[in-house]
Amino acid sequence: MSRLRTAERGVGLVEVLVATVLVSIGLLTLASLQALSLKRSTSAALRTEAVGQSYDLLDRMRANRAQAIGGLYNLAFANAPTGSTLASADLSAWKAALDASLPEGDGQVLVEAQVVTITVRWRDTGVADDAEPAVVNLRTQL
């Protein structure tokens, strides 16, 4: 009987070590999943903000339909609106909101034959600096 106990000596320590390693691997996996989830939820929040800003401008354009159809809302990326029309004021407010709410946020508007295309782009957080910007397109009829 004493011979059997001598052979089993140290087995408990090995079991504890194996259990510790397995628990550590599990906890590290959970931590990496949590970090990935946080990054994805931030990206989704930015996309939701971009969609909201697009619909805000669309509502402004529908309230000022004559100028929108007339092409006064047309604006390219990186351009600042000029003039003193309501369309210019709407575009200035929209560009300022994009800049404030999205990292490197910018927008573009194109109206052709009463069909408006609003494009919002920004640098998504958690991706490489040289990665393509994230983009949301909204295309609808006025």
KAKAMO-V117017 format. One record per helix or strand of 3 or more residues. SS is the DSSP state (alpha for helix, beta for strand). FROM is the first residue (numbers start at 0). TO is the last residue. If there is no record, write none. Layout:
ss->{SS;SS}
from->{FROM;FROM}
to->{TO;TO}
This chain:
ss->{alpha;alpha;alpha;alpha;beta;beta;beta}
from->{1;10;64;85;105;114;133}
to->{7;62;68;100;111;121;140}
